[in-house]
Amino acid sequence: MTVRVVLADDQSLVRSGLRVLMADHSDLEVVGEAATGAEAVQMVRDASPDVVVMDIRMPGMDGIEATRLITAGPAATRVLVLTTFDEDDHVYGALRAGASGFVVKDMALDDILAAIRVVAAGEALIAPGVTRRLIADFIGRSEAVPERSSRPVDGITEREREVLIPVGRGRSNTEIAEDLFITVATAKSNVSRLLTKLGARDRVQLVITAYEMGLVTLPR
C-alpha cells in the first residue's frame, strides 16, 4: 500500500528535504505541499492524503487550527505534527485538536518516515523521549483534561482492560503481546475493539482515557 502524504511547513527547505527522501521509498508518495495551515486544509480536500506532516508555526492559519479542521472533516486523513519539542508549547493544542503523533525536526529523517507509516497504519506515535513525555505533560495539565476519575470502565471485557493498561503506558502491540503472553494479532484486535467501544480516534486518545480512568500513572 502506498501512503499518500501532504507536507505542510512554511520552510521550503524542510519540505524539499522530506520530498527528496521520500522519493526513494516506493511506499510513500508526496501528493502535495502547503506553506500555510489554510493551504494544508485545502490540500486535504483536493488530494485526500492518508497523512499530513504538519508544522505548527505557519503564517495565517497555524498548524493547530488546520489540524482541528482536518480531523473534524469527513476525510480519514491523519495528522503527524512536526515540531521543535523543547520550544513549541502549542503542541498540546495540536493533541487536543486530534493529532495522531509527533516528530521533532532534529530527528533522523528515516525516523520521521517511520513515524509517517505508523500514523498511516492507524496507530499513534508514542515514542520514548518524544510523544510519551509529551502526553505525560499534556495529561498532567488541569486545563487539558478533566480531573482524573477512578470510575469503572463500562462496556469492556477484563482482557480489554488488561490491554488498555499497557496501551496507556505507551506500549506497542508487540510489547503488549509480550507483556500479557498473547499473540500480536490478539493484542491488535483488542486495541481495535477498545477504540470502538471507548469512541477514541486513535491510540493517543486511548492513552488519555486510560489516565483519566485511573488505570495508569505516566512519568513526568
Protein Blocks (a to p, Z undefined) as FASTA:
>chain_A
ZZddddddfblklmmmmmmmmmmpmkbccfbdcfbfklmmmmmmmnopabdcddfbdghj
afklmmmmmmmmmbfcdcdddddfklmmmlmmmmmnopabdcdfkbcfklmmmmmmmmmn
opacddehilmmmmmmmmmpmklpccddfbdcehiafklmmmmmmmmnopafklmmmmno
pafklmmmmmmmmmmmnopablmlmmmmmmmnopaccdZZ
